Amino acid sequence: MDLSDLQPNAGSTHRRKRIGRGIGSGHGKTSGRGHKGDMARGSMRAGFEGGQTPLHRRLPHRRGFTAFDHKVFAIVNLSALEKFDNGTEVTPEFLIEKRVISDIRDGLKILGNGELTKKLSVRAHHFSKSAQEKIEALGGTAQTIE
C-alpha cells in the first residue's frame, strides 16, 4: 500500500452541482428552481414553512391576563426567622441586611410555615393569620407597616 493508492470510499464524494451553465449541464435554464413562484424568485417571507402551518400559528396564544395593580410581595416563612436571637426586632431592612430576602418588592409578607420558638418583634407589611397567632403566642409582637 502506498499514499498514492489512498482514495475515498465509493459513493462518499459527489461532483459539485454547476448551476446555470447551459442546457447540456442538466441544470441550465431554471437552474433547478422550477417555473415561477416565490421559490423561483428567491423571495420567501421570513417564517414561511412551505405551506405547512407556521410555528407562530401552531403555538397557543398567550392566555389570561395580569391585573395592572398586581402586587408581588417578598415572602418569608416563620422557619426563616427561627435563626435570629430572642428579642430581635425584625424589619424588612434587617432581613435584607441578613440576606434572608434580596428585595422588598411591593412589601414584606410573613407566612406561618414552620415553627417559631423565640420571642421576636416583627414589623412587616402583611401577616398571615397563622403567622400572627404564632408570633403573639410566644409574647412577640406582629406590627403592620403601612
C-alpha positions as CSV (number, residue, x, y, z in Angstrom):
1,M,0.0,0.0,0.0
2,D,1.2,3.5,-0.9
3,L,0.0,7.0,-0.3
4,S,-0.9,7.2,-4.0
5,D,-3.3,4.3,-3.5
6,L,-5.5,6.2,-1.0
7,Q,-8.9,7.4,-2.2
8,P,-12.3,8.0,-0.6
9,N,-14.8,5.2,-0.3
10,A,-17.0,4.6,-3.4
11,G,-20.1,6.8,-3.2
12,S,-18.9,9.0,-0.4
13,T,-18.0,12.0,-2.6
14,H,-20.1,13.8,-5.2
15,R,-19.4,16.2,-8.0
16,R,-20.3,19.8,-7.4
17,K,-23.7,20.8,-9.0
18,R,-22.8,23.5,-11.5
19,I,-25.9,25.6,-11.8
20,G,-26.9,27.8,-14.7
21,R,-24.2,26.6,-17.1
22,G,-26.3,25.8,-20.1
23,I,-28.9,23.2,-21.0
24,G,-26.3,20.4,-21.6
25,S,-25.3,20.5,-17.9
26,G,-28.8,19.3,-16.8
27,H,-29.0,22.3,-14.5
28,G,-29.5,25.1,-17.0
29,K,-32.4,27.4,-17.8
30,T,-34.3,27.5,-14.5
31,S,-31.3,26.2,-12.5
32,G,-33.2,23.6,-10.6
33,R,-35.8,26.1,-9.3
34,G,-38.8,25.1,-11.4
35,H,-41.1,27.6,-13.0
36,K,-42.4,30.9,-11.4
37,G,-43.4,31.4,-7.8
38,D,-41.6,32.5,-4.7
39,M,-39.2,29.6,-4.8
40,A,-38.0,30.5,-8.3
41,R,-37.7,34.2,-7.4
42,G,-35.8,33.7,-4.2
43,S,-38.0,35.9,-2.1
44,M,-39.9,33.9,0.6
45,R,-41.0,35.8,3.7
46,A,-39.4,35.0,7.0
47,G,-41.0,32.1,8.8
48,F,-42.6,30.5,5.7
49,E,-42.6,26.8,6.0
50,G,-43.7,25.6,2.6
51,G,-47.4,25.8,3.1
52,Q,-47.2,23.9,6.5
53,T,-49.0,25.8,9.3
54,P,-46.2,28.0,10.6
55,L,-44.8,27.7,14.1
56,H,-46.2,31.0,15.3
57,R,-49.7,29.7,14.4
58,R,-49.2,26.2,15.8
59,L,-48.3,27.5,19.3
60,P,-51.0,28.6,21.7
61,H,-51.7,32.3,22.2
62,R,-50.7,33.8,25.5
63,R,-53.7,33.2,27.8
64,G,-55.1,35.0,30.8
65,F,-54.2,38.5,32.0
66,T,-52.3,40.3,34.7
67,A,-54.0,43.0,36.7
68,F,-52.4,46.4,36.3
69,D,-52.3,46.9,40.0
70,H,-51.0,43.3,40.8
71,K,-48.7,43.3,43.9
72,V,-45.7,41.0,44.3
73,F,-44.6,40.5,47.9
74,A,-41.3,39.3,49.3
75,I,-42.4,36.3,51.3
76,V,-40.7,35.0,54.5
77,N,-41.8,31.9,56.5
78,L,-41.5,31.7,60.3
79,S,-39.0,28.9,59.9
80,A,-36.6,31.5,58.3
81,L,-37.0,33.8,61.4
82,E,-36.1,31.0,63.8
83,K,-32.3,31.6,63.3
84,F,-32.5,35.1,64.9
85,D,-31.8,35.6,68.7
86,N,-34.5,36.1,71.3
87,G,-35.8,39.7,71.4
88,T,-34.6,40.7,67.9
89,E,-36.5,43.3,66.1
90,V,-37.2,42.0,62.6
91,T,-37.8,44.6,59.9
92,P,-37.6,44.5,56.1
93,E,-34.3,46.3,56.1
94,F,-32.9,43.9,58.7
95,L,-33.9,40.9,56.5
96,I,-32.2,42.4,53.5
97,E,-29.1,43.1,55.6
98,K,-29.1,39.4,56.8
99,R,-29.7,38.2,53.2
100,V,-33.0,36.4,54.0
101,I,-34.6,38.4,51.2
102,S,-32.9,40.3,48.3
103,D,-35.7,42.9,47.6
104,I,-38.8,44.1,49.4
105,R,-40.7,44.5,46.1
106,D,-44.2,45.7,46.9
107,G,-44.0,44.8,50.6
108,L,-42.9,42.0,53.0
109,K,-45.4,39.3,53.9
110,I,-44.7,36.9,56.8
111,L,-46.3,33.4,56.4
112,G,-46.9,30.8,59.2
113,N,-44.9,27.8,57.8
114,G,-42.5,26.3,60.2
115,E,-42.2,26.6,64.0
116,L,-41.1,29.6,66.0
117,T,-39.6,29.2,69.5
118,K,-38.3,32.7,70.2
119,K,-39.9,35.9,71.2
120,L,-39.5,38.3,68.3
121,S,-40.7,41.8,67.4
122,V,-41.7,41.6,63.7
123,R,-42.6,44.6,61.5
124,A,-43.9,43.7,58.0
125,H,-46.5,45.0,55.5
126,H,-48.7,41.8,55.8
127,F,-49.0,38.8,58.1
128,S,-50.9,35.6,57.5
129,K,-53.3,34.8,60.3
130,S,-51.4,31.8,61.5
131,A,-48.1,33.7,61.5
132,Q,-49.5,36.5,63.6
133,E,-51.0,34.0,66.0
134,K,-47.7,32.1,66.4
135,I,-45.7,35.2,67.0
136,E,-48.1,36.6,69.6
137,A,-48.5,33.2,71.3
138,L,-44.8,33.4,72.3
139,G,-45.1,37.0,73.6
140,G,-43.7,38.7,70.5
141,T,-45.3,41.5,68.5
142,A,-46.5,41.5,64.9
143,Q,-46.7,45.1,63.8
144,T,-48.1,46.0,60.4
145,I,-46.2,48.7,58.4
146,E,-48.5,51.0,56.3
